[in-house]
Amino acid sequence: MHALDIETPRLRLRPLQEQDAAFILELLNEPAFITNIGDKDVRDLDGARQYIAKGPQASYQQHGHGLLLVELSDDATPVGICGLVKRDCLPHPDIGYAFLKRHWGRGYACEAGAACLDHARKVLNIGVVVGITAPHNQGSIRVLEKLGLRYDRLLELPGIEGPSLYFVPAEEK
């Protein structure tokens, strides 16, 4: 088991690997991903492999955390990604997640997010994790609130078109 592996009753979270490229290609090109998170310009398997290497895998090396593959415990079906993202423009890592639309509405984002926040505190010794989302992304706002984060303010982030909602732990407000 890898130091970043996390298990919940229904899910297993593990570091993304090159062989996850087909799943990443599908996820990053879903209309909801492009609308809510942004177009990562990943159009083929090679692009997906580069995204994994330059994004999550580079983050594991540099920060000791990053986005993880979320798969079902019973059959290892990949359903999404979830983990911590460290942005130079924010003082703390933020919780990131995205799931294939066909797996929405099952509580996976909350379950994986809560496990990541617990892992951040207990294993990685990260005291504060924040959240950001697009103002129109009601589903993501509900997930952040269920994870114990509360809206703090609107902010502009480099590389993200339009304003983002910034969420902080409830005890920070």
C-alpha positions as CSV (number, residue, x, y, z in Angstrom):
1,M,0.0,0.0,0.0
2,H,1.3,3.5,-0.9
3,A,1.5,6.2,1.8
4,L,-1.2,8.1,-0.1
5,D,-3.6,5.2,-0.3
6,I,-6.9,5.9,1.5
7,E,-9.8,3.5,2.0
8,T,-13.4,4.1,3.0
9,P,-16.2,1.6,3.3
10,R,-17.1,1.9,-0.5
11,L,-14.0,3.6,-2.0
12,R,-10.3,3.2,-2.5
13,L,-8.2,6.3,-3.3
14,R,-4.7,5.8,-4.7
15,P,-2.1,7.7,-6.6
16,L,-2.8,8.2,-10.4
17,Q,-0.6,6.1,-12.6
18,E,0.1,6.1,-16.4
19,Q,-2.4,3.2,-16.9
20,D,-5.2,5.5,-15.7
21,A,-4.9,7.6,-18.8
22,A,-8.0,6.3,-20.5
23,F,-10.1,7.2,-17.5
24,I,-8.5,10.6,-17.1
25,L,-9.1,11.3,-20.8
26,E,-12.8,10.5,-20.4
27,L,-13.2,12.5,-17.1
28,L,-11.4,15.6,-18.3
29,N,-13.5,15.7,-21.5
30,E,-17.0,15.4,-19.8
31,P,-19.0,18.5,-20.5
32,A,-19.6,19.0,-16.7
33,F,-15.9,18.9,-16.0
34,I,-15.1,21.5,-18.7
35,T,-18.0,23.7,-17.5
36,N,-17.3,23.5,-13.8
37,I,-13.5,23.1,-13.6
38,G,-12.1,24.0,-17.0
39,D,-10.8,22.7,-20.3
40,K,-7.4,21.1,-19.6
41,D,-6.8,20.6,-23.4
42,V,-6.4,16.8,-23.0
43,R,-7.6,15.3,-26.2
44,D,-5.8,11.9,-26.5
45,L,-4.2,9.2,-24.3
46,D,-0.7,10.8,-24.6
47,G,-2.2,14.1,-23.4
48,A,-3.8,12.2,-20.5
49,R,-0.5,10.6,-19.6
50,Q,1.2,14.0,-19.6
51,Y,-1.6,15.5,-17.4
52,I,-1.0,12.7,-14.9
53,A,2.8,13.1,-14.9
54,K,2.8,16.9,-14.8
55,G,-0.1,17.4,-12.5
56,P,-0.9,14.7,-9.8
57,Q,2.4,12.8,-10.0
58,A,4.5,16.1,-9.9
59,S,2.4,17.2,-6.9
60,Y,3.1,13.9,-5.0
61,Q,6.8,14.5,-5.5
62,Q,6.7,18.2,-4.7
63,H,4.1,18.4,-1.9
64,G,3.6,14.8,-0.7
65,H,-0.1,14.9,-1.8
66,G,-2.2,15.5,-4.9
67,L,-5.3,14.3,-6.7
68,L,-5.9,10.6,-6.3
69,L,-7.9,8.1,-8.4
70,V,-11.1,7.2,-6.7
71,E,-12.3,3.6,-7.5
72,L,-15.0,1.4,-6.1
73,S,-13.7,-1.0,-3.4
74,D,-15.6,-4.0,-4.6
75,D,-14.5,-4.0,-8.3
76,A,-11.9,-1.3,-8.8
77,T,-14.1,0.7,-11.2
78,P,-12.7,4.2,-11.5
79,V,-15.4,6.8,-10.7
80,G,-13.5,10.0,-10.1
81,I,-10.5,11.9,-8.7
82,C,-10.2,13.5,-5.3
83,G,-7.3,14.9,-3.2
84,L,-5.4,18.0,-2.2
85,V,-4.2,20.6,-4.7
86,K,-1.5,23.1,-3.7
87,R,-1.8,26.3,-5.7
88,D,0.9,29.0,-5.4
89,C,-1.8,31.7,-5.1
90,L,-3.5,30.2,-2.0
91,P,-2.0,29.9,1.5
92,H,-3.3,26.4,2.1
93,P,-4.0,23.4,-0.1
94,D,-7.6,23.0,-1.4
95,I,-9.7,19.9,-1.7
96,G,-10.3,19.0,-5.3
97,Y,-12.7,16.4,-6.8
98,A,-14.4,15.5,-10.0
99,F,-16.5,12.4,-10.8
100,L,-17.9,11.0,-14.0
101,K,-21.5,12.2,-14.3
102,R,-22.8,8.7,-14.4
103,H,-21.6,8.3,-10.8
104,W,-23.1,11.5,-9.4
105,G,-25.7,11.4,-6.6
106,R,-24.2,8.5,-4.7
107,G,-22.3,10.5,-2.1
108,Y,-18.9,9.5,-3.5
109,A,-17.5,13.1,-3.5
110,C,-18.5,13.6,0.2
111,E,-17.1,10.2,1.2
112,A,-13.8,10.6,-0.7
113,G,-13.5,14.3,0.4
114,A,-14.0,13.6,4.0
115,A,-11.5,10.7,3.9
116,C,-9.0,13.1,2.2
117,L,-9.5,15.8,4.8
118,D,-9.0,13.2,7.6
119,H,-5.9,11.9,5.9
120,A,-4.6,15.5,5.5
121,R,-5.0,16.1,9.3
122,K,-3.9,12.8,10.7
123,V,-1.3,11.5,8.3
124,L,0.1,14.6,6.4
125,N,-0.2,17.0,9.4
126,I,-1.9,19.6,7.3
127,G,-4.1,21.7,9.6
128,V,-6.0,23.8,7.2
129,V,-7.5,22.8,3.9
130,V,-9.7,25.2,1.9
131,G,-12.1,24.9,-1.0
132,I,-12.7,26.7,-4.2
133,T,-15.5,26.3,-6.8
134,A,-17.2,28.1,-9.6
135,P,-20.1,30.3,-8.4
136,H,-22.6,28.4,-10.6
137,N,-21.5,24.9,-9.4
138,Q,-24.2,24.2,-6.8
139,G,-23.3,20.5,-6.5
140,S,-19.7,21.4,-5.5
141,I,-20.9,24.1,-3.1
142,R,-23.0,21.5,-1.3
143,V,-20.1,19.0,-1.1
144,L,-17.8,21.7,0.4
145,E,-20.4,22.6,2.9
146,K,-21.0,18.9,3.9
147,L,-17.2,18.7,4.3
148,G,-17.4,21.4,7.0
149,L,-16.2,24.3,4.9
150,R,-18.0,27.6,4.8
151,Y,-18.1,30.4,2.2
152,D,-15.6,33.1,3.0
153,R,-15.3,35.4,-0.1
154,L,-15.2,35.7,-3.9
155,L,-11.7,35.7,-5.4
156,E,-9.9,35.7,-8.7
157,L,-7.4,33.0,-9.3
158,P,-4.7,32.9,-12.0
159,G,-5.5,30.4,-14.8
160,I,-9.2,30.2,-13.8
161,E,-11.7,32.2,-15.9
162,G,-14.1,34.3,-13.8
163,P,-14.4,34.5,-10.0
164,S,-14.2,31.6,-7.7
165,L,-16.0,31.0,-4.4
166,Y,-13.4,30.6,-1.6
167,F,-14.4,28.3,1.3
168,V,-12.5,27.9,4.7
169,P,-13.0,25.5,7.6
170,A,-16.0,26.5,9.7
171,E,-13.8,27.0,12.7
172,E,-11.6,29.5,10.8
173,K,-14.5,32.0,10.3
